[in-house]
Amino acid sequence: MTASCLSAPDVITLNQNGKLYKPFSFDHAKHIQIIKECSDCHHHTTGTLVTDPNCAKCHSNSSPTKVVSCKGCHSAKPFSPESLAAKSENKQRFHLDVMGIKGAMHENCLGCHEKKGAGPTGCQDCHPRTASGNAFYDADKKGKAGHAKAE
């Protein structure tokens, strides 16, 4: 286990600004005990070498970044004008395909839970809906709203 794992918070609150789903607690300490290797989730940001093959194409000799959080690489709004302008300004057009934080977390978390056959895999297993979320999805069932309008 790396030193940065030892200094990581035990519990992390995710989805703090959610409109359709409530914030939820992520038991970081429990996951560290089960997985034991930070880079399984955090790629190369925890003091290990680059492990993600998509990143390693260009960053195999790069130093690990100092940011451990998912949002250090994955934006909440990856295709917003601000995100695209920042990538363009920094000549990082090749990073346009980096998925947003919601996609990265769902792929990483759900993928691991399904692979190990343990852990929640349903939307509300991790984060229950807000009143707005219930209204939105109830209206959607009646054909009055669509998922595209939720964001």
N, CA, C and O atoms as a GROMACS GRO file, in nm:
protein
  604
    1MET      N    1   0.085  -0.117   0.000
    1MET     CA    2   0.000   0.000   0.000
    1MET      C    3   0.090   0.123   0.000
    1MET      O    4   0.187   0.129   0.075
    2THR      N    5   0.057   0.220  -0.083
    2THR     CA    6   0.141   0.339  -0.094
    2THR      C    7   0.113   0.437   0.020
    2THR      O    8   0.010   0.428   0.087
    3ALA      N    9   0.206   0.530   0.039
    3ALA     CA   10   0.192   0.628   0.146
    3ALA      C   11   0.067   0.713   0.126
    3ALA      O   12   0.003   0.751   0.224
    4SER      N   13   0.032   0.745   0.001
    4SER     CA   14  -0.085   0.828  -0.023
    4SER      C   15  -0.213   0.757   0.018
    4SER      O   16  -0.312   0.823   0.051
    5CYS      N   17  -0.214   0.625   0.016
    5CYS     CA   18  -0.331   0.551   0.064
    5CYS      C   19  -0.348   0.572   0.213
    5CYS      O   20  -0.461   0.584   0.262
    6LEU      N   21  -0.239   0.578   0.283
    6LEU     CA   22  -0.244   0.593   0.427
    6LEU      C   23  -0.297   0.731   0.467
    6LEU      O   24  -0.353   0.746   0.576
    7SER      N   25  -0.278   0.831   0.380
    7SER     CA   26  -0.324   0.966   0.412
    7SER      C   27  -0.459   0.998   0.348
    7SER      O   28  -0.507   1.111   0.360
    8ALA      N   29  -0.520   0.903   0.281
    8ALA     CA   30  -0.649   0.925   0.216
    8ALA      C   31  -0.761   0.931   0.319
    8ALA      O   32  -0.754   0.865   0.423
    9PRO      N   33  -0.865   1.010   0.290
    9PRO     CA   34  -0.978   1.014   0.385
    9PRO      C   35  -1.049   0.879   0.391
    9PRO      O   36  -1.058   0.808   0.290
   10ASP      N   37  -1.101   0.844   0.508
   10ASP     CA   38  -1.171   0.716   0.526
   10ASP      C   39  -1.304   0.713   0.451
   10ASP      O   40  -1.342   0.611   0.395
   11VAL      N   41  -1.374   0.826   0.452
   11VAL     CA   42  -1.504   0.836   0.385
   11VAL      C   43  -1.504   0.960   0.298
   11VAL      O   44  -1.455   1.066   0.338
   12ILE      N   45  -1.558   0.947   0.178
   12ILE     CA   46  -1.565   1.057   0.083
   12ILE      C   47  -1.712   1.075   0.045
   12ILE      O   48  -1.781   0.978   0.015
   13THR      N   49  -1.759   1.198   0.046
   13THR     CA   50  -1.896   1.226   0.002
   13THR      C   51  -1.892   1.258  -0.147
   13THR      O   52  -1.822   1.349  -0.190
   14LEU      N   53  -1.968   1.183  -0.224
   14LEU     CA   54  -1.973   1.200  -0.369
   14LEU      C   55  -2.109   1.255  -0.411
   14LEU      O   56  -2.207   1.243  -0.338
   15ASN      N   57  -2.113   1.314  -0.528
   15ASN     CA   58  -2.235   1.369  -0.587
   15ASN      C   59  -2.294   1.480  -0.500
   15ASN      O   60  -2.415   1.488  -0.479
   16GLN      N   61  -2.207   1.566  -0.448
   16GLN     CA   62  -2.250   1.670  -0.355
   16GLN      C   63  -2.347   1.770  -0.416
   16GLN      O   64  -2.429   1.827  -0.344
   17ASN      N   65  -2.341   1.791  -0.545
   17ASN     CA   66  -2.428   1.889  -0.610
   17ASN      C   67  -2.534   1.824  -0.698
   17ASN      O   68  -2.587   1.886  -0.790
   18GLY      N   69  -2.565   1.699  -0.670
   18GLY     CA   70  -2.660   1.626  -0.753
   18GLY      C   71  -2.800   1.685  -0.747
   18GLY      O   72  -2.847   1.728  -0.642
   19LYS      N   73  -2.865   1.687  -0.861
   19LYS     CA   74  -3.002   1.738  -0.868
   19LYS      C   75  -3.103   1.624  -0.866
   19LYS      O   76  -3.209   1.637  -0.806
   20LEU      N   77  -3.070   1.513  -0.930
   20LEU     CA   78  -3.163   1.400  -0.937
   20LEU      C   79  -3.134   1.294  -0.832
   20LEU      O   80  -3.222   1.219  -0.791
   21TYR      N   81  -3.007   1.288  -0.788
   21TYR     CA   82  -2.968   1.189  -0.688
   21TYR      C   83  -2.902   1.260  -0.571
   21TYR      O   84  -2.833   1.361  -0.589
   22LYS      N   85  -2.922   1.206  -0.451
   22LYS     CA   86  -2.865   1.264  -0.330
   22LYS      C   87  -2.716   1.235  -0.322
   22LYS      O   88  -2.667   1.140  -0.384
   23PRO      N   89  -2.644   1.316  -0.247
   23PRO     CA   90  -2.504   1.283  -0.219
   23PRO      C   91  -2.498   1.150  -0.145
   23PRO      O   92  -2.594   1.110  -0.080
   24PHE      N   93  -2.385   1.081  -0.156
   24PHE     CA   94  -2.371   0.955  -0.085
   24PHE      C   95  -2.228   0.939  -0.035
   24PHE      O   96  -2.135   0.999  -0.088
   25SER      N   97  -2.214   0.858   0.066
   25SER     CA   98  -2.083   0.833   0.127
   25SER      C   99  -2.017   0.715   0.059
   25SER      O  100  -2.078   0.610   0.039
   26PHE      N  101  -1.893   0.734   0.024
   26PHE     CA  102  -1.811   0.628  -0.033
   26PHE      C  103  -1.713   0.585   0.075
   26PHE      O  104  -1.635   0.666   0.123
   27ASP      N  105  -1.717   0.459   0.115
   27ASP     CA  106  -1.631   0.407   0.220
   27ASP      C  107  -1.494   0.376   0.161
   27ASP      O  108  -1.465   0.263   0.120
   28HIS      N  109  -1.410   0.478   0.158
   28HIS     CA  110  -1.277   0.468   0.100
   28HIS      C  111  -1.190   0.368   0.177
   28HIS      O  112  -1.118   0.290   0.116
   29ALA      N  113  -1.198   0.372   0.309
   29ALA     CA  114  -1.117   0.281   0.392
   29ALA      C  115  -1.149   0.135   0.361
   29ALA      O  116  -1.058   0.053   0.351
   30LYS      N  117  -1.276   0.104   0.347
   30LYS     CA  118  -1.317  -0.034   0.316
   30LYS      C  119  -1.261  -0.077   0.180
   30LYS      O  120  -1.213  -0.190   0.166
   31HIS      N  121  -1.268   0.012   0.082
   31HIS     CA  122  -1.217  -0.022  -0.051
   31HIS      C  123  -1.066  -0.041  -0.050
   31HIS      O  124  -1.013  -0.127  -0.120
   32ILE      N  125  -0.995   0.040   0.028
   32ILE     CA  126  -0.850   0.025   0.039
   32ILE      C  127  -0.816  -0.112   0.100
   32ILE      O  128  -0.722  -0.177   0.055
   33GLN      N  129  -0.892  -0.155   0.201
   33GLN     CA  130  -0.868  -0.285   0.263
   33GLN      C  131  -0.892  -0.399   0.165
   33GLN      O  132  -0.819  -0.499   0.166
   34ILE      N  133  -0.994  -0.386   0.081
   34ILE     CA  134  -1.028  -0.492  -0.014
   34ILE      C  135  -0.932  -0.494  -0.132
   34ILE      O  136  -0.881  -0.600  -0.170
   35ILE      N  137  -0.907  -0.378  -0.190
   35ILE     CA  138  -0.830  -0.370  -0.315
   35ILE      C  139  -0.679  -0.365  -0.289
   35ILE      O  140  -0.602  -0.430  -0.358
   36LYS      N  141  -0.639  -0.288  -0.190
   36LYS     CA  142  -0.499  -0.277  -0.146
   36LYS      C  143  -0.407  -0.204  -0.243
   36LYS      O  144  -0.291  -0.178  -0.209
   37GLU      N  145  -0.451  -0.170  -0.361
   37GLU     CA  146  -0.366  -0.100  -0.457
   37GLU      C  147  -0.440   0.022  -0.510
   37GLU      O  148  -0.536   0.008  -0.587
   38CYS      N  149  -0.395   0.139  -0.471
   38CYS     CA  150  -0.462   0.264  -0.509
   38CYS      C  151  -0.474   0.279  -0.660
   38CYS      O  152  -0.576   0.328  -0.710
   39SER      N  153  -0.372   0.237  -0.733
   39SER     CA  154  -0.372   0.259  -0.878
   39SER      C  155  -0.478   0.177  -0.951
   39SER      O  156  -0.503   0.202  -1.069
   40ASP      N  157  -0.540   0.080  -0.884
   40ASP     CA  158  -0.649   0.008  -0.949
   40ASP      C  159  -0.765   0.102  -0.980
   40ASP      O  160  -0.835   0.084  -1.079
   41CYS      N  161  -0.785   0.201  -0.897
   41CYS     CA  162  -0.891   0.300  -0.921
   41CYS      C  163  -0.836   0.432  -0.972
   41CYS      O  164  -0.896   0.495  -1.060
   42HIS      N  165  -0.724   0.473  -0.917
   42HIS     CA  166  -0.671   0.606  -0.945
   42HIS      C  167  -0.566   0.609  -1.055
   42HIS      O  168  -0.493   0.707  -1.068
   43HIS      N  169  -0.556   0.505  -1.133
   43HIS     CA  170  -0.462   0.498  -1.244
   43HIS      C  171  -0.321   0.529  -1.196
   43HIS      O  172  -0.268   0.459  -1.110
   44HIS      N  173  -0.259   0.633  -1.250
   44HIS     CA  174  -0.119   0.664  -1.216
   44HIS      C  175  -0.106   0.786  -1.127
   44HIS      O  176   0.002   0.844  -1.119
   45THR      N  177  -0.211   0.825  -1.059
   45THR     CA  178  -0.205   0.949  -0.982
   45THR      C  179  -0.159   0.932  -0.839
   45THR      O  180  -0.153   1.030  -0.765
   46THR      N  181  -0.128   0.812  -0.797
   46THR     CA  182  -0.095   0.791  -0.656
   46THR      C  183   0.051   0.753  -0.633
   46THR      O  184   0.083   0.688  -0.534
   47GLY      N  185   0.137   0.791  -0.722
   47GLY     CA  186   0.277   0.760  -0.704
   47GLY      C  187   0.321   0.635  -0.777
   47GLY      O  188   0.436   0.594  -0.763
   48THR      N  189   0.234   0.574  -0.853
   48THR     CA  190   0.271   0.458  -0.933
   48THR      C  191   0.292   0.502  -1.078
   48THR      O  192   0.257   0.614  -1.115
   49LEU      N  193   0.348   0.416  -1.156
   49LEU     CA  194   0.365   0.447  -1.298
   49LEU      C  195   0.230   0.439  -1.368
   49LEU      O  196   0.134   0.385  -1.314
   50VAL      N  197   0.224   0.493  -1.487
   50VAL     CA  198   0.101   0.492  -1.565
   50VAL      C  199   0.061   0.348  -1.594
   50VAL      O  200   0.141   0.269  -1.642
   51THR      N  201  -0.065   0.315  -1.564
   51THR     CA  202  -0.112   0.179  -1.589
   51THR      C  203  -0.220   0.174  -1.696
   51THR      O  204  -0.238   0.071  -1.760
   52ASP      N  205  -0.293   0.283  -1.715
   52ASP     CA  206  -0.400   0.287  -1.815
   52ASP      C  207  -0.337   0.285  -1.954
   52ASP      O  208  -0.260   0.376  -1.987
   53PRO      N  209  -0.367   0.185  -2.037
   53PRO     CA  210  -0.304   0.176  -2.169
   53PRO      C  211  -0.331   0.296  -2.258
   53PRO      O  212  -0.247   0.330  -2.341
   54ASN      N  213  -0.446   0.359  -2.243
   54ASN     CA  214  -0.475   0.478  -2.323
   54ASN      C  215  -0.385   0.594  -2.284
   54ASN      O  216  -0.345   0.673  -2.370
   55CYS      N  217  -0.352   0.606  -2.157
   55CYS     CA  218  -0.265   0.713  -2.110
   55CYS      C  219  -0.118   0.680  -2.138
   55CYS      O  220  -0.038   0.768  -2.171
   56ALA      N  221  -0.084   0.552  -2.124
   56ALA     CA  222   0.055   0.509  -2.137
   56ALA      C  223   0.112   0.532  -2.276
   56ALA      O  224   0.233   0.540  -2.293
   57LYS      N  225   0.025   0.544  -2.377
   57LYS     CA  226   0.073   0.570  -2.513
   57LYS      C  227   0.163   0.693  -2.516
   57LYS      O  228   0.263   0.695  -2.586
   58CYS      N  229   0.127   0.794  -2.439
   58CYS     CA  230   0.205   0.918  -2.436
   58CYS      C  231   0.274   0.942  -2.302
   58CYS      O  232   0.376   1.012  -2.296
   59HIS      N  233   0.220   0.885  -2.195
   59HIS     CA  234   0.267   0.918  -2.061
   59HIS      C  235   0.344   0.805  -1.992
   59HIS      O  236   0.352   0.804  -1.869
   60SER      N  237   0.398   0.712  -2.067
   60SER     CA  238   0.465   0.598  -2.002
   60SER      C  239   0.587   0.640  -1.922
   60SER      O  240   0.625   0.572  -1.826
   61ASN      N  241   0.650   0.750  -1.959
   61ASN     CA  242   0.767   0.798  -1.886
   61ASN      C  243   0.736   0.920  -1.801
   61ASN      O  244   0.828   0.984  -1.749
   62SER      N  245   0.609   0.953  -1.786
   62SER     CA  246   0.570   1.071  -1.709
   62SER      C  247   0.576   1.044  -1.560
   62SER      O  248   0.562   0.930  -1.515
   63SER      N  249   0.597   1.150  -1.487
   63SER     CA  250   0.589   1.140  -1.340
   63SER      C  251   0.442   1.135  -1.302
   63SER      O  252   0.358   1.192  -1.371
   64PRO      N  253   0.411   1.068  -1.194
   64PRO     CA  254   0.272   1.066  -1.148
   64PRO      C  255   0.226   1.207  -1.112
   64PRO      O  256   0.306   1.288  -1.064
   65THR      N  257   0.101   1.236  -1.134
   65THR     CA  258   0.049   1.366  -1.094
   65THR      C  259   0.029   1.367  -0.944
   65THR      O  260   0.028   1.262  -0.879
   66LYS      N  261   0.013   1.486  -0.890
   66LYS     CA  262  -0.004   1.497  -0.746
   66LYS      C  263  -0.149   1.496  -0.704
   66LYS      O  264  -0.180   1.486  -0.585
   67VAL      N  265  -0.241   1.506  -0.801
   67VAL     CA  266  -0.383   1.508  -0.772
   67VAL      C  267  -0.434   1.365  -0.771
   67VAL      O  268  -0.417   1.292  -0.869
   68VAL      N  269  -0.497   1.324  -0.662
   68VAL     CA  270  -0.546   1.188  -0.650
   68VAL      C  271  -0.694   1.178  -0.686
   68VAL      O  272  -0.740   1.071  -0.727
   69SER      N  273  -0.767   1.285  -0.671
   69SER     CA  274  -0.912   1.278  -0.694
   69SER      C  275  -0.945   1.254  -0.840
   69SER      O  276  -0.868   1.289  -0.930
   70CYS      N  277  -1.059   1.193  -0.862
   70CYS     CA  278  -1.105   1.163  -0.998
   70CYS      C  279  -1.117   1.290  -1.081
   70CYS      O  280  -1.083   1.291  -1.200
   71LYS      N  281  -1.164   1.397  -1.017
   71LYS     CA  282  -1.185   1.521  -1.091
   71LYS      C  283  -1.054   1.589  -1.131
   71LYS      O  284  -1.057   1.690  -1.200
   72GLY      N  285  -0.941   1.534  -1.088
   72GLY     CA  286  -0.813   1.587  -1.134
   72GLY      C  287  -0.792   1.565  -1.283
   72GLY      O  288  -0.724   1.643  -1.349
   73CYS      N  289  -0.851   1.458  -1.335
   73CYS     CA  290  -0.840   1.427  -1.479
   73CYS      C  291  -0.976   1.427  -1.549
   73CYS      O  292  -0.984   1.454  -1.669
   74HIS      N  293  -1.081   1.397  -1.474
   74HIS     CA  294  -1.214   1.381  -1.533
   74HIS      C  295  -1.304   1.498  -1.492
   74HIS      O  296  -1.332   1.516  -1.374
   75SER      N  297  -1.346   1.575  -1.590
   75SER     CA  298  -1.427   1.693  -1.566
   75SER      C  299  -1.573   1.657  -1.542
   75SER      O  300  -1.623   1.557  -1.594
   76ALA      N  301  -1.642   1.740  -1.463
   76ALA     CA  302  -1.785   1.722  -1.443
   76ALA      C  303  -1.861   1.753  -1.571
   76ALA      O  304  -1.968   1.696  -1.596
   77LYS      N  305  -1.806   1.842  -1.652
   77LYS     CA  306  -1.869   1.880  -1.779
   77LYS      C  307  -1.762   1.876  -1.889
   77LYS      O  308  -1.713   1.981  -1.931
   78PRO      N  309  -1.725   1.756  -1.935
   78PRO     CA  310  -1.612   1.742  -2.026
   78PRO      C  311  -1.628   1.810  -2.162
   78PRO      O  312  -1.529   1.843  -2.227
   79PHE      N  313  -1.751   1.833  -2.204
   79PHE     CA  314  -1.771   1.895  -2.334
   79PHE      C  315  -1.827   2.036  -2.324
   79PHE      O  316  -1.882   2.089  -2.421
   80SER      N  317  -1.813   2.096  -2.207
   80SER     CA  318  -1.858   2.234  -2.192
   80SER      C  319  -1.761   2.325  -2.267
   80SER      O  320  -1.645   2.288  -2.286
   81PRO      N  321  -1.805   2.442  -2.309
   81PRO     CA  322  -1.715   2.535  -2.378
   81PRO      C  323  -1.589   2.565  -2.296
   81PRO      O  324  -1.481   2.579  -2.352
   82GLU      N  325  -1.604   2.576  -2.163
   82GLU     CA  326  -1.490   2.607  -2.078
   82GLU      C  327  -1.386   2.493  -2.080
   82GLU      O  328  -1.266   2.518  -2.090
   83SER      N  329  -1.434   2.369  -2.069
   83SER     CA  330  -1.343   2.254  -2.070
   83SER      C  331  -1.272   2.242  -2.205
   83SER      O  332  -1.152   2.219  -2.211
   84LEU      N  333  -1.348   2.256  -2.312
   84LEU     CA  334  -1.289   2.245  -2.445
   84LEU      C  335  -1.190   2.358  -2.471
   84LEU      O  336  -1.085   2.336  -2.532
   85ALA      N  337  -1.221   2.478  -2.425
   85ALA     CA  338  -1.130   2.591  -2.444
   85ALA      C  339  -1.001   2.568  -2.365
   85ALA      O  340  -0.892   2.596  -2.416
   86ALA      N  341  -1.012   2.518  -2.242
   86ALA     CA  342  -0.893   2.492  -2.161
   86ALA      C  343  -0.804   2.387  -2.226
   86ALA      O  344  -0.682   2.402  -2.228
   87LYS      N  345  -0.864   2.281  -2.279
   87LYS     CA  346  -0.786   2.177  -2.345
   87LYS      C  347  -0.720   2.232  -2.471
   87LYS      O  348  -0.606   2.197  -2.502
   88SER      N  349  -0.791   2.316  -2.542
   88SER     CA  350  -0.739   2.375  -2.664
   88SER      C  351  -0.624   2.470  -2.631
   88SER      O  352  -0.520   2.470  -2.698
   89GLU      N  353  -0.644   2.551  -2.528
   89GLU     CA  354  -0.544   2.649  -2.486
   89GLU      C  355  -0.415   2.579  -2.443
   89GLU      O  356  -0.305   2.627  -2.470
   90ASN      N  357  -0.430   2.466  -2.377
   90ASN     CA  358  -0.313   2.390  -2.330
   90ASN      C  359  -0.263   2.290  -2.434
   90ASN      O  360  -0.179   2.206  -2.404
   91LYS      N  361  -0.314   2.301  -2.555
   91LYS     CA  362  -0.275   2.213  -2.665
   91LYS      C  363  -0.296   2.066  -2.630
   91LYS      O  364  -0.215   1.980  -2.667
   92GLN      N  365  -0.405   2.037  -2.559
   92GLN     CA  366  -0.435   1.900  -2.519
   92GLN      C  367  -0.556   1.848  -2.594
   92GLN      O  368  -0.641   1.780  -2.536
   93ARG      N  369  -0.565   1.876  -2.721
   93ARG     CA  370  -0.679   1.832  -2.801
   93ARG      C  371  -0.693   1.679  -2.796
   93ARG      O  372  -0.804   1.627  -2.808
   94PHE      N  373  -0.582   1.609  -2.780
   94PHE     CA  374  -0.588   1.464  -2.773
   94PHE      C  375  -0.654   1.416  -2.645
   94PHE      O  376  -0.688   1.298  -2.634
   95HIS      N  377  -0.674   1.503  -2.548
   95HIS     CA  378  -0.744   1.467  -2.425
   95HIS      C  379  -0.895   1.487  -2.436
   95HIS      O  380  -0.966   1.468  -2.338
   96LEU      N  381  -0.943   1.525  -2.553
   96LEU     CA  382  -1.087   1.547  -2.570
   96LEU      C  383  -1.166   1.420  -2.547
   96LEU      O  384  -1.284   1.426  -2.512
   97ASP      N  385  -1.103   1.305  -2.565
   97ASP     CA  386  -1.176   1.179  -2.548
   97ASP      C  387  -1.175   1.128  -2.405
   97ASP      O  388  -1.229   1.020  -2.378
   98VAL      N  389  -1.117   1.201  -2.312
   98VAL     CA  390  -1.119   1.160  -2.171
   98VAL      C  391  -1.262   1.175  -2.121
   98VAL      O  392  -1.319   1.284  -2.127
   99MET      N  393  -1.319   1.068  -2.072
   99MET     CA  394  -1.459   1.074  -2.029
   99MET      C  395  -1.475   1.162  -1.907
   99MET      O  396  -1.381   1.186  -1.832
  100GLY      N  397  -1.597   1.208  -1.889
  100GLY     CA  398  -1.629   1.291  -1.774
  100GLY      C  399  -1.626   1.211  -1.645
  100GLY      O  400  -1.616   1.089  -1.646
  101ILE      N  401  -1.635   1.282  -1.535
  101ILE     CA  402  -1.623   1.217  -1.405
  101ILE      C  403  -1.735   1.116  -1.380
  101ILE      O  404  -1.711   1.009  -1.323
  102LYS      N  405  -1.856   1.150  -1.422
  102LYS     CA  406  -1.969   1.058  -1.399
  102LYS      C  407  -1.945   0.928  -1.475
  102LYS      O  408  -1.965   0.819  -1.420
  103GLY      N  409  -1.903   0.937  -1.599
  103GLY     CA  410  -1.877   0.817  -1.678
  103GLY      C  411  -1.760   0.737  -1.623
  103GLY      O  412  -1.766   0.614  -1.615
  104ALA      N  413  -1.654   0.807  -1.584
  104ALA     CA  414  -1.535   0.739  -1.532
  104ALA      C  415  -1.567   0.664  -1.402
  104ALA      O  416  -1.525   0.550  -1.383
  105MET      N  417  -1.641   0.729  -1.315
  105MET     CA  418  -1.674   0.664  -1.188
  105MET      C  419  -1.768   0.546  -1.211
  105MET      O  420  -1.750   0.439  -1.152
  106HIS      N  421  -1.868   0.564  -1.296
  106HIS     CA  422  -1.960   0.454  -1.320
  106HIS      C  423  -1.887   0.336  -1.387
  106HIS      O  424  -1.909   0.221  -1.350
  107GLU      N  425  -1.802   0.365  -1.483
  107GLU     CA  426  -1.729   0.257  -1.550
  107GLU      C  427  -1.636   0.186  -1.452
  107GLU      O  428  -1.631   0.063  -1.448
  108ASN      N  429  -1.565   0.263  -1.374
  108ASN     CA  430  -1.469   0.207  -1.280
  108ASN      C  431  -1.539   0.130  -1.168
  108ASN      O  432  -1.506   0.015  -1.141
  109CYS      N  433  -1.636   0.195  -1.104
  109CYS     CA  434  -1.704   0.132  -0.989
  109CYS      C  435  -1.790   0.013  -1.032
  109CYS      O  436  -1.775  -0.097  -0.980
  110LEU      N  437  -1.878   0.037  -1.128
  110LEU     CA  438  -1.966  -0.071  -1.171
  110LEU      C  439  -1.888  -0.185  -1.234
  110LEU      O  440  -1.919  -0.302  -1.213
  111GLY      N  441  -1.786  -0.151  -1.312
  111GLY     CA  442  -1.703  -0.254  -1.376
  111GLY      C  443  -1.638  -0.344  -1.273
  111GLY      O  444  -1.635  -0.466  -1.290
  112CYS      N  445  -1.585  -0.285  -1.168
  112CYS     CA  446  -1.521  -0.363  -1.062
  112CYS      C  447  -1.625  -0.446  -0.986
  112CYS      O  448  -1.603  -0.564  -0.959
  113HIS      N  449  -1.736  -0.385  -0.951
  113HIS     CA  450  -1.840  -0.457  -0.877
  113HIS      C  451  -1.892  -0.576  -0.957
  113HIS      O  452  -1.913  -0.684  -0.902
  114GLU      N  453  -1.911  -0.556  -1.086
  114GLU     CA  454  -1.959  -0.667  -1.171
  114GLU      C  455  -1.852  -0.774  -1.186
  114GLU      O  456  -1.883  -0.893  -1.181
  115LYS      N  457  -1.728  -0.732  -1.204
  115LYS     CA  458  -1.618  -0.827  -1.219
  115LYS      C  459  -1.599  -0.912  -1.093
  115LYS      O  460  -1.576  -1.033  -1.102
  116LYS      N  461  -1.608  -0.850  -0.977
  116LYS     CA  462  -1.589  -0.922  -0.851
  116LYS      C  463  -1.716  -0.988  -0.800
  116LYS      O  464  -1.713  -1.068  -0.706
  117GLY      N  465  -1.829  -0.955  -0.862
  117GLY     CA  466  -1.956  -1.012  -0.818
  117GLY      C  467  -1.997  -0.964  -0.680
  117GLY      O  468  -2.069  -1.034  -0.609
  118ALA      N  469  -1.951  -0.845  -0.642
  118ALA     CA  470  -1.982  -0.790  -0.511
  118ALA      C  471  -1.995  -0.639  -0.522
  118ALA      O  472  -1.931  -0.576  -0.607
  119GLY      N  473  -2.077  -0.582  -0.438
  119GLY     CA  474  -2.095  -0.438  -0.438
  119GLY      C  475  -2.218  -0.396  -0.516
  119GLY      O  476  -2.270  -0.473  -0.598
  120PRO      N  477  -2.266  -0.275  -0.491
  120PRO     CA  478  -2.387  -0.228  -0.556
  120PRO      C  479  -2.368  -0.203  -0.705
  120PRO      O  480  -2.261  -0.162  -0.750
  121THR      N  481  -2.474  -0.229  -0.782
  121THR     CA  482  -2.469  -0.203  -0.926
  121THR      C  483  -2.591  -0.125  -0.975
  121THR      O  484  -2.595  -0.085  -1.091
  122GLY      N  485  -2.689  -0.103  -0.890
  122GLY     CA  486  -2.807  -0.027  -0.929
  122GLY      C  487  -2.791   0.120  -0.892
  122GLY      O  488  -2.722   0.153  -0.797
  123CYS      N  489  -2.855   0.205  -0.968
  123CYS     CA  490  -2.843   0.350  -0.946
  123CYS      C  491  -2.870   0.388  -0.800
  123CYS      O  492  -2.790   0.455  -0.736
  124GLN      N  493  -2.983   0.344  -0.750
  124GLN     CA  494  -3.022   0.384  -0.616
  124GLN      C  495  -2.955   0.302  -0.506
  124GLN      O  496  -2.972   0.330  -0.388
  125ASP      N  497  -2.879   0.201  -0.545
  125ASP     CA  498  -2.800   0.127  -0.447
  125ASP      C  499  -2.695   0.218  -0.386
  125ASP      O  500  -2.663   0.206  -0.267
  126CYS      N  501  -2.641   0.309  -0.466
  126CYS     CA  502  -2.539   0.402  -0.417
  126CYS      C  503  -2.598   0.536  -0.377
  126CYS      O  504  -2.566   0.590  -0.271
  127HIS      N  505  -2.684   0.588  -0.461
  127HIS     CA  506  -2.737   0.720  -0.433
  127HIS      C  507  -2.886   0.728  -0.463
  127HIS      O  508  -2.929   0.725  -0.578
  128PRO      N  509  -2.965   0.739  -0.354
  128PRO     CA  510  -3.110   0.748  -0.371
  128PRO      C  511  -3.148   0.880  -0.440
  128PRO      O  512  -3.074   0.978  -0.436
  129ARG      N  513  -3.263   0.878  -0.502
  129ARG     CA  514  -3.311   0.997  -0.573
  129ARG      C  515  -3.352   1.108  -0.476
  129ARG      O  516  -3.392   1.084  -0.362
  130THR      N  517  -3.341   1.229  -0.527
  130THR     CA  518  -3.396   1.345  -0.457
  130THR      C  519  -3.544   1.355  -0.494
  130THR      O  520  -3.592   1.278  -0.577
  131ALA      N  521  -3.616   1.449  -0.434
  131ALA     CA  522  -3.755   1.471  -0.472
  131ALA      C  523  -3.763   1.510  -0.620
  131ALA      O  524  -3.853   1.467  -0.691
  132SER      N  525  -3.669   1.591  -0.666
  132SER     CA  526  -3.664   1.629  -0.807
  132SER      C  527  -3.640   1.507  -0.895
  132SER      O  528  -3.698   1.495  -1.003
  133GLY      N  529  -3.556   1.418  -0.850
  133GLY     CA  530  -3.528   1.295  -0.925
  133GLY      C  531  -3.651   1.208  -0.935
  133GLY      O  532  -3.681   1.154  -1.042
  134ASN      N  533  -3.723   1.193  -0.824
  134ASN     CA  534  -3.847   1.115  -0.827
  134ASN      C  535  -3.948   1.176  -0.923
  134ASN      O  536  -4.011   1.105  -1.001
  135ALA      N  537  -3.964   1.308  -0.917
  135ALA     CA  538  -4.059   1.376  -1.006
  135ALA      C  539  -4.017   1.358  -1.151
  135ALA      O  540  -4.101   1.332  -1.238
  136PHE      N  541  -3.888   1.371  -1.178
  136PHE     CA  542  -3.839   1.357  -1.316
  136PHE      C  543  -3.863   1.216  -1.369
  136PHE      O  544  -3.916   1.200  -1.479
  137TYR      N  545  -3.824   1.116  -1.292
  137TYR     CA  546  -3.837   0.978  -1.341
  137TYR      C  547  -3.983   0.931  -1.343
  137TYR      O  548  -4.020   0.851  -1.428
  138ASP      N  549  -4.066   0.980  -1.250
  138ASP     CA  550  -4.207   0.946  -1.255
  138ASP      C  551  -4.272   1.007  -1.379
  138ASP      O  552  -4.354   0.943  -1.444
  139ALA      N  553  -4.235   1.131  -1.412
  139ALA     CA  554  -4.287   1.196  -1.532
  139ALA      C  555  -4.236   1.124  -1.657
  139ALA      O  556  -4.308   1.111  -1.756
  140ASP      N  557  -4.111   1.076  -1.650
  140ASP     CA  558  -4.053   1.004  -1.764
  140ASP      C  559  -4.131   0.876  -1.792
  140ASP      O  560  -4.153   0.841  -1.908
  141LYS      N  561  -4.174   0.807  -1.686
  141LYS     CA  562  -4.252   0.683  -1.704
  141LYS      C  563  -4.385   0.711  -1.773
  141LYS      O  564  -4.440   0.625  -1.843
  142LYS      N  565  -4.436   0.832  -1.752
  142LYS     CA  566  -4.563   0.870  -1.812
  142LYS      C  567  -4.544   0.935  -1.950
  142LYS      O  568  -4.640   0.980  -2.012
  143GLY      N  569  -4.417   0.939  -1.997
  143GLY     CA  570  -4.388   0.996  -2.129
  143GLY      C  571  -4.387   1.147  -2.131
  143GLY      O  572  -4.403   1.207  -2.237
  144LYS      N  573  -4.368   1.209  -2.015
  144LYS     CA  574  -4.370   1.355  -2.009
  144LYS      C  575  -4.231   1.417  -1.996
  144LYS      O  576  -4.219   1.539  -2.002
  145ALA      N  577  -4.129   1.338  -1.981
  145ALA     CA  578  -3.994   1.390  -1.970
  145ALA      C  579  -3.899   1.290  -2.032
  145ALA      O  580  -3.936   1.175  -2.056
  146GLY      N  581  -3.778   1.333  -2.058
  146GLY     CA  582  -3.679   1.244  -2.116
  146GLY      C  583  -3.547   1.258  -2.045
  146GLY      O  584  -3.518   1.363  -1.987
  147HIS      N  585  -3.466   1.155  -2.048
  147HIS     CA  586  -3.336   1.159  -1.980
  147HIS      C  587  -3.251   1.273  -2.032
  147HIS      O  588  -3.176   1.332  -1.954
  148ALA      N  589  -3.260   1.308  -2.158
  148ALA     CA  590  -3.177   1.413  -2.213
  148ALA      C  591  -3.207   1.548  -2.147
  148ALA      O  592  -3.121   1.636  -2.144
  149LYS      N  593  -3.327   1.566  -2.094
  149LYS     CA  594  -3.364   1.692  -2.032
  149LYS      C  595  -3.315   1.702  -1.888
  149LYS      O  596  -3.322   1.810  -1.828
  150ALA      N  597  -3.266   1.593  -1.831
  150ALA     CA  598  -3.228   1.591  -1.690
  150ALA      C  599  -3.104   1.672  -1.660
  150ALA      O  600  -3.095   1.732  -1.554
  151GLU      N  601  -3.012   1.674  -1.749
  151GLU     CA  602  -2.884   1.739  -1.722
  151GLU      C  603  -2.901   1.883  -1.727
  151GLU      O  604  -2.804   1.957  -1.707
   0.00000   0.00000   0.00000
